């Protein structure tokens, strides 16, 4: 009996095999991932800081650190033969932001461009009304600003005549009584920059220079120059002299011979605190107080 053999069974088809990743590639990817994430966070910080003039100084260092993180991740993956796409994208965008910040700051917006420009000295003197008189506009056109109603500002410094009074000076030997003096308390406000607030490093406090002399004129035009009376020492810098985190405040007391008439005009030299020009205030009679004691901290004639 002859056995009939059928066609040979087909050989099983080869099953597709998945490539097994090299262990060193996986390790390299795990090492590069946190570096790449840190670079993305730094890049985001650089981009988000650009629209704010006070934070513009952060753009370049953050972009540079992001670029360094991207290059580090690229180096790790390249040595292990890993995928470079995401790290290369991070490196390219970081380099573009850094190049824009250094070469074409206008690409990052007007705020960053303004922050990059060298600070120009602001010599304009502007009238800033006190809160109770903010609705009055006639002060802006006055040559002599009413000290009861407004302050004067130049750049970051705002000048206020805090109080005015007539009181005795120091009694010297051979005098029956101490002569009366006109005392003016001048208050200087200086706004802090965003860089100072973020870093916590504040500029030195404003100190009144006795070289430039202030002048008081009475209604008849008679001039009375500032007397050589040392004012109360300037308050120390930092938080102790701040009304809040954004302001430095310094008080100075100036002394003059007491004029016989009211309706005085006070001219303060901006050079006394590092400014420029003359700050002119009108001192009305109802602003001048009469006191029987001299101001604490003064010494001299």
Secondary structure, DSSP 8 states (H G I E B T S, - for coil): ----------------------HHHHHHHHHHHHHHHHHHHHHHHHHHHHT-GGGTTHHHHHHHHHHHHHHHHHHHHHHHT---HHHHHHHHHHHHHHHHHHT-GGGG-HHHHHHHS--------EEEE-GGGTT--GGGG-SSEETTTEEEEETTEEEEEEEEEEEE----TT-SS--EEEEEEEEEEEE--HHHHHH----------SSS--EEE-TT--EEE--S-B------SGGGG-SBTTEEEEEEEEEEE--SSS-EEEEEEGGGGT--SEEEEEE-GGGEEE-SS--TT-B--
